[in-house]
Amino acid sequence: MAKGDKINFSTPSGFPEFLPSEKRLELHLLDIIRKVFESYGFTPIETPAVERLEVLQAKGNQGDNIIYGIDPILPPNRQAERDRSGETGSEARALKFDQTVPLAAYIARHLNELTFPFTRYQTDVVFRGERAKDGRFRQFRQCDIDVVARRELSLLYDAQMPAIITEIFEAINIGDFLIRINNRKVLTGFFKSLGIAENQIKSCIGIVDTLEKIGETKVKQDLEKEGISAEQSQKVIEFIKIDGSVDDVLDKLKHLAQNLPETEQLSLGITELETVIAGVRNLGVAENRFCIDLSIARGLDYYTGTVYETTLLGHEALGSICSGGRYEELVGVFLGEKMPGVGISIGLTRLISRLLKAGILSTLAATPAQVMVVNMQEDLMPTYLKVSQHLRQAGINVITNFDKRPLGKQFQLADKQGIQFCVIIGSEEAAAQKSSLKDLKTGEQVEVLLENLAEEVKRRLT
């Protein structure tokens, strides 16, 4: 760089950074999510940001959203050395694009150190090589839970997921939401009953999953491009539009299965869906929080059974705010044995961005401090420090103002940061072991003995 050239210090496209008020909101939401996860017995783990490329591609992810070429050892100025190393195959690396595939590799690496069913949560950052645009990022925090078992996994774990989603979003208080539940076996079984070839079903499910984005007409066109007849396409549309109450949809599905050929997989999917719904109800999830939606497919290849998407009612354009499902073969790719799992994911960075823009959430105060001890005169600093520590020991967050400036300026500084209370101690107050406590929200100012100050602040904070 030539002397005098300006450095471009703007953030790289798609990589977010947060102001203090935004980061505090993220940490607040993470704390809510973590507490709910742990209340169901989920335990935290962390996996590397960088994985071997063959791991990330293990289940059909051939590069649409993988950020390639990450070498944690060689710096950019040794690019030629990197190229000579010929890193391919097992040595090629990339940034992880989700938490589920790395979890499968993690289990394979630590199989003998874990107990099963293994219930874990992660709140790590993931990376996707997609075009950055409003509400979508190349780097974002994803909050995941998964349960993985050896050989068999109870469908009641599938039922727990909507209960967990409900607790989280009710605690965040974002308004009315709906958890839409389906089972991939229902879709696969129905396609088979129509005579659609096995090698076409995967792409058909992917097309159905785009219904909300592209509409009914385009779904039919795309199905027909895959070789599905117009008659079959129409039946698919009619099938995924089956609606009504949960019990109505189940009844319609059972009746349909009785009048179709080759419905073994369809019937199995219906039975699994019925079991999951019964479990959701037994866990106390309100009926208005969930439904059966036969258009929910989840595009990723590894989902095999129950699938979920959560929609914020009145803000459907935001898309799914929490999704996931059951997979049977993902971990087995690495171990060669059946290890079924089920999980959900909240893309927290994306969710916060969308909810802030929609006015559903607000940022928090820029500082966690609840009190500022103002600086009236430098010779009283020992008193200010002692009072500050006394308040902190009582569990109150405190900023001590070390810089002496006009009192009004100190009030402005506290107010700008969202600090509600200022403690004012001059020479007369110090001599009498008193302070003035000013509430910047109401303008009220009261005199309080120093020995009662912590108790008074706590009373006014509640």
N, C-alpha and C positions, 0 to 999 in steps of 0.2 A: 504494500500500500504506500502510495506516494505521500510525502509529508504534506499535511494540510487537507488531505482527502477526508471527507466525513464518513464515519462508520454508520452503516444502517443498523440501528439497534431495535428495529421493529420486530415483533414476534414472528417466527416462521408461520406461514399460512397453515391453519388447522391445528395449531398447538396453543391451547389456552393458557392464560395466566389470570390470577385472581387478585382483586383488591382485598384489603383486610376484611371488609364487610361481607364480601362474597365467600372468602375462604372460611370465615367463621360460620356462615350458613352451611357450607359443605360439611364442616366438622360436626355441627349440630345434627344434621341429617344422618351422618355416618354413625353418630352415637346412638340415635334412635334405632337405626337399622341393626347395628351391632347388638344392642340389648335384646331386640326381638329374636335375632338369630340365636343368641346364646340362651334365651329362655326355652328354646326347643332343643338345646343340647349340642348345637353346632360349635365346632372348635376352629380357631383360626390357623391358617397356614399361609405361606408365601412361596410362590414359584418364581424362577428367574424371568426377567423381562425378555431375555434372549433365549430362544430354543433352537435346537437343530431343525433345519428346514424340513427334513423328512418326517419329523415328529408333527409339525404343524400341518403337513400335507397328508397325514395318515388316513384321514377320512374324507377324501374327496375335495379338500380345499386346494385347488391347483394354482392359486395366485391372484385371484380377483382382489383380495384385500390384504395381502401379505406385504409388509415392508421388508425388502430383501437386503442382503449384502452387509449385514451387521457383523463386524469383527470386533469383539471387546478387547482384543489384545493389541492389534497393530493400529497405530494412529494413521490419519489420512496421509501424512507426509511420507509414509512407507507403502504407498499404494502399489508400487512396482513389486515390492517384496510380497505383498498380499497376492498379486496376480500370479507371481511365479509359484506360489504355494499350491495353486490349482485347487482351491477349496471347492469341492463339489460333493454331492452325495451326503454321506454321514457327517462331513465337516462343514458344509454350508450352513449358515445361520440366518435367522430372521427374528424380528420382534414379534412377540405373541399378539395375536389379534383377538383372542378371547381367553377365558379362564378354563373352559371345559376340556379342550384337547390337552393343554399342559397338565391339568389335573390327572388325566388318564396316564400320562407319562410319569407323573409324580407317584402315583399309586404303584406303577410297575417298578419304579426305582426303590420304593420303600415298603414293598409288599409284606415283608416279614416283621416290620416295625409297627404296623398299623393294626387296629382292631376293626372288625367288620360286623354290621354295616358301618362304614366310615362316613361320618357326617362332618363336613367341613364348610367353612365360609372363607371368602377372600374379598378384599376391597382394594385390589391392586389397580394400577394403571395399565391399560392395553393400547395397542397401536393398530391403526388400519390405514392402508394406503389407498384411500378413496379421495375423491375431489372434495376439498373443504368447502362448505357452504353454511349458511345460517342454521345453527342448531346441530350441525354435524361436524365432528372433529377427527383429526388423525390421531390424537392422543386424548384419552378420556378414562375416567375412573369407573370401574364396573364392580358392582357388589353382587357376588354370587353365593348361592348355597347349592350343595349337591350331596346326595346320599348314594353311596356305591356299596354293593354287597357282592359276595361270592355266591354264584349259582342262582339264588333266588332273592327277590326283593319284594316285600309286601306292597300291595297297591295302596295301603294306608299311608305310606310315605308320599305317594302322589297326592293323596287327599290333604296332607298337611300343608302342601305348598299354597293353596288358596287361603288357608287360615293364616299363614305367615304373611302373605301379601296383604291381606285385609288388615292385620294388626299394624303393619308398617304404615300403610297409607292413611289409616284412621288416626294414628299417632301424629303423622305429619300434618293432618288436617287440610288436605288439598281439595276437598269436595267429594261429590259422588263419583264413584268409579265402578266398573263392571269387569269381572274376571271371566273371560270367555274360554271355555274348556271344550276340547275335542279329543279324539283318539285317532292316530294315524292308521290303525288297523281298520277302523270304520271306513275311512276313505279308500285305502288299498283294497279292502274286501269288496266295496261297492264297484270300484273300477274293474276288478276281476269278474264280478257278476255280469258286467256289461260286455264282457268278451275282449276287453282291452288287454293287449299283450303285456307280459311281465316287464319287458324292456322299455315300455312306454310309460309305465305307471309313475316312475320317479319324476319324469319331466312333467307329467300331468299334475302331480301334487304341487310341484313348483309353480305351475301356471295358476292353479286354484288359489295358491297363497297370495297372488297378486291382485285378487278380485277388488279389494278396496282401493288399490292404487290405479288400476286401469279400467275397471268397470266390466259389466257383464258381457257387452258386445265384443270387446277386445279379448276377453277370456275365451269366448267361443271361437273367435278367429284363430287365436294361438293354439287352442286344442286341435282345431282342424288342420293347422299347419303341421302338427305332430302326427297326422294321419288318423285322427279320431273323426268318425263320421259326424255329419250334422245332427243326426238323430241321437247318437251317443252324447255329443256335446250338450244338446238340449237337456237330456236326462241328468247329466252332471250338474248343470245349472239349477235344475229343479231340485236336485238332491241337496246341494249345499245351501239352498234357500229355505229348507225346512226350518220352521221356527215355532214359537210358542213357549209355554212354561217348560221347565226342565222335564217334568213328568210327561208333558205332551210330546216333546221331542223323542224321549225314550220310547214311548208307546208307538209313535209313528215309525221309528226305526225298527222295532220288533215286528210290527205288521209288515213292513217292507221286506224284511229279511225272510219272512215266511213265503213270500211270493217271487223270490229270485233264485236263480240257479247258482251253485258254487258259492254258498254264503258262509262257509266255515269261518273264514277270517273276519268277515263282517260281523257275525254273531259273537265271536270272541271279543272284538272291539266294543260291541254294545255291552256285553257282560262286564268288561273292565270299566267302561264308562259309568255303568250303573253302580259298581262297587266304589269307585272314586266319589261319585256324587253322594252316596250314602255316608261315606266317611267325612266329607266336607260338612254335611248337615250335622253329624254327630259331634263335630268339633265346634259347633255353634256359629258357623258363618251364616249371616243373615241371607235370606233368599234373594234379596235385591242386589246382593254383591256378586252373584255368579249366574252364568247361564251356559247352555250348550250351544255352540256355534260351529256348524259343520263346515264352514269356510276356513276355519283356522287350521293351517297345515304346518307352519314353521318350515321355512325353506331349507334348512341345513339337513344334509343327508343322514346324519346320525340319529335323528329322532325316529322312534319306532312305535311308541304307544301314546300315552297321555301327552297332550300339548296345551299350553296356556298362552293367552295374550290378555293384557289388562289395558282398558281404555278409560280415559277420564271423560265422563259424560259432560256434554256441552262443549268439549274441546277435543273432539275426535280427530281433528286435523293434526294434533300433536303426535298421533300414532300410538303404538304400544309403549306403555311406560314401565312394563315389567313382563317378561316372557320366559318361556322355557319348556321343558318336557322330559319325557323318559327316553332313555337309549339303552340298548341291549348289548351292543357289540363294540362300542368305542374303546373301552379299556382292554377288551379281549384282543384288539388289534396288536397290542404290545405284549400281551401275556399268553395268548392262545387258549384262554379259558373264558367261560361265560361269567361276566361281571356286570350285571345290570345296574343302572343308575337313574336318578331323576334329579332335576335341579331347575332353578330359576335364576334370572339375572336382571338387575336394575342398572341401566347405563346412567349412573348418577350425574356425570358432567352434562350429558345431553339433557337429562330430565331437569336439572336446575336451570339450565339456559332457557329451555322451553317455558318452564313455569314462571320464571322471572319476567320473561317477555310478555307472557299472557296475563301478568298481574296476579297470579294465583299465589305466589310466594313473594316475600319481601326479604331483602338482605337484612342482616343483623347490624347492630352498632359496630363501628370500626374497631372498638376495643372491648375486651371483656371486663375492663375496670368498671366498678360501680361507684367508686368514690375517688375524688381527687382531694388530697391534702394540699391546700394552696400555700404559697410562700409569701408571708406577710413581712418578715424581716429575717435577714440571714443569720442573726445570732440565735434565733429560735430553731434552727435546723435540727439540733439534737432532739428537741421536743417533737418536731414533725416526723422524724425517723422513728422515734419510739411509738408515737400514736399510729403511724402507718403499720408497724409490725404488730401492734396490738390488734388492729382491725384484721390484718391478714390471718393471724392466729385464730381469729373467730370465724374464718371462712369467707371473708369479704375481700373482693379484688380491689386493689388500691394502686393509684398512681400518685407518687409524691412529686410535687413540682419543685425541682431543684433551682429553677431560674426565677429570680425575682423580677416581676413586671407588674404593671397596674392591675388591681384586682379585677376590674372589668374585663381586661384581656384574658386573665386566667379563667374567668367564668366562660368567656367565649370559646376558649380552647377546650374546656371540659364539655361544653354543649355540642361543639362540632364533632366530638368523638362519641357522643351518645352517653356521656357520663351523667348520671342523674343528680348525685350529691356532691357538694363541696364542703370540706371541713375548714373552718376559718379560726385560726388561733393567733391573736396578737399578744402583746406583752401583758395586758390586763387579764385576758383569758388564761394565759399560761400561769400567771401568779395565783389565780383563783382555781386552777385545775378544771377549767371549763373550755368549751368551744362553742362556736356558732355553726349550726348545720343548715346549709341552704339547699333546698330542693329546686333544681333548675327547671323542672317541669311545671311546678305550681307557683314558683316564686316565693314560697313560704320559707321563713328563716326562724329557727328556734335555738334557744340556748340549752346546752346539754353538758352535764358533768362528764369529764373524760372517762371516768370509770363506768359510765352508763352509755358511752357513745356507741359501742359495737351493738349492744342490745337495741338501741333506738334505730340505728341504721337497718338492722335486720327486720325490725317491726315495720318500718316504712317500705322496705323492699317487697314484702309479701302482699 
